């Protein structure tokens, strides 16, 4: 499926993940990473819509702002894997999905988890998909209590 035909929200989550990856690797802030990504690395021929850009940057910002809460949830859910020990992409996918789960979102939780699994299928491995699914399901249950 060509990238431009993907659901705009999914494309925005892909962009948010790539922005967070740039922040992590380059130690930059969200706005600088977003500017670089949308200005120089956007893979589609057509520029992103304002809605896509706003959703992606907003999700990346929210993930960074909630990092302490998110990482505490991750650490509390698994005793053997602290966030800093996880593969970068897996950690970022988890963090981003948890940011969406934690906020008062109109998006149903199963949709958020499914989107994270699709990102893992695209950017990581099948083992990561299973790990992320287990983690997000456990965190979802904690949040629902």
Secondary structure as GFF3:
##gff-version 3
##sequence-region A 1 145
A	DSSP	three_ten_helix	3	5	.	.	.	ID=ss1
A	DSSP	alpha_helix	8	26	.	.	.	ID=ss2
A	DSSP	alpha_helix	30	36	.	.	.	ID=ss3
A	DSSP	pi_helix	37	41	.	.	.	ID=ss4
A	DSSP	alpha_helix	50	65	.	.	.	ID=ss5
A	DSSP	alpha_helix	67	77	.	.	.	ID=ss6
A	DSSP	three_ten_helix	83	85	.	.	.	ID=ss7
A	DSSP	alpha_helix	88	102	.	.	.	ID=ss8
A	DSSP	alpha_helix	109	123	.	.	.	ID=ss9
A	DSSP	alpha_helix	126	144	.	.	.	ID=ss10
###
